Amino acid sequence: MTKGSSAKSELRVRQKLGKYRIERKLGSGGFACVYQAMDTIQGIRVALKIPYAQYVTDTVLSDFRKEIRTTAGLDHPNILMIKDASIIDDRLVVVLPLGLETLQERMMRRFCLETSIQIAEQVLEATATAHSQNVIHCDIKPENVILFPGNHVRLADFGIAKVSQRTIQGGGTGTVGYMAPEQAMGRPSFRSDVFSLGLIIWRLTSGCWPEWPFEWPFAGHQRLRGRLHPDFIQFMRRAIYLNPRHRYRDAQQMLSAFQRLKSRTLRFAEQRRARQRARTNSGRRRSA
């Protein structure tokens, strides 16, 4: 394919693409569309990520191959690995396991602290595994966290994220609103992924999204003061410092800190709920 290739229209429901039959569109971005499809040979549903034709140049294909080879060793239960990538009917088709929804979609509904902690730990595990193999994700955001049954999550778009952002922006990689300031200036590092992780965990626990200029206290801080152990609040604050030198050096160090605080945080929340129940029951007895 060359850059002169004309952009093709989106795929239609029931349209065949090789052995895949399109069932519905799941979403789209600046680089690609994602579809739910049936693998008519294996009889299973999958997700197809199909970059727009105008972006699939020889350079992009070369970059894509390099990134996929770099991330091929990231075998972890919380990382969404590519099942297949090939050219079908003159389209680049990336085949992925099909989840239930993205974390962005799940965040539209309320969930308890225990679930927030469970999801946060899995995303940290995935990123720590990548960092241990010198791989920076560069685009950690709720849309790239896919939920499967049982609140099992997998971090997606390893390799694809960097290629797509380089192609569209021609410079630094990442998504505005989720990335660290130094990453926006084209200098991503492990600490940049840490920044994005801090934003996600803050959103999971507070329901609010910190915004530029990321001045402390962030939106939702007042609510968290009564809900979370102070040490866990400081844990998140350290991840979101503007100066990368003040953050955790990588997701491995951040995960270790998280695991030290996890039990203390859940215990603190349960004790708080127990006190609230006791006050409620006492009030009911007095009014009886």
Summary of the structure (lengths in Angstrom):
residues: 288
radius of gyration: 21.2
end to end distance: 77.8
largest distance: 79.0
contacts: 889
relative contact order: 0.10
helix: 46%
strand: 17%
